[in-house]
Amino acid sequence: MTKEEAILEMRFCGVSEDDIDIVMEKCKQKNILPQRLDDELEKLGYERFFRFEYDENINDGYQTPPHNKKHDLND
């Protein structure tokens, strides 16, 4: 996944520009992987937007943690 694709997807999903900057800063030193993006987004209170890109591959060794948090714009 390219940086531009990740940013566009986060914008489409309603992630704030400030939060996009935070996520991209944390991911820039590492490969931009959908799991890593979701991990960082979840820390900020968002749902996992990129899950569909890695849940289909059962053999990738990544265990998706359960999540119940949703980003509340009123926080």
N, C-alpha and C positions, 0 to 999 in steps of 0.2 A: 504494500500500500504506500502510495506517495504521500508526502506531507500535504500537498494540495487536496488530494482526495479525502484525507482525514479531516482537514479543516472544513471542507465543503459539507461533509456528512454531519459534523458536529453543528455547524450553522443550521443545516436543514432540520436537525433534531432539537433546536432551540437552546443550545448551549451558549451562554453569554461570551462575548469577545474576551473579557477578562479571564474567564475560566478556560477558554480555548488556549489563550497565551500560557496559562499555568500548565496545562496538560502538555502542550507542545514543548515547553521548556524542559519538563521532566523527561519527555520521550526523545528529545533531540540527541542526547548522548548515547542512546540505544537505538536499535532498529525500531521503526514505527510498526509495531505489531498490533493487530486488533485487540488481543488480550491485554496488552499493556495499556492501550488507550482506555479500554473499559475499566481496568483496575484503577487508573488515575481518575476517571470520571466518577466512579463509584465513591472514591474518597471524598469527592466534592458534593456528594449527595444525588448524583444523577443515576438513572437506570443504565444498564449495560446496552449501548446502542449497536455495538459491533458484533454481538454474540452470534448472529447468523453466519458470520464469516468463519467461525471456528467451531461452532457446535456440531456442524455436519461431519467434521473429521474426527471420528472417535479415536483414532490412533495417534493423535497429536500429543497425548500425555497431559493435556491441560484439563484440570478439573475446575469447572465453573462454580464459584462459591454461590450459595444462595443469597438472594437479595430481596429486600422488601422496601428499601428506601426509595422514595421518589423525590425529585427536586421540587422544593416548594418555593415558588417565587416570592412568597410573603415572608421568608426568613430574613 
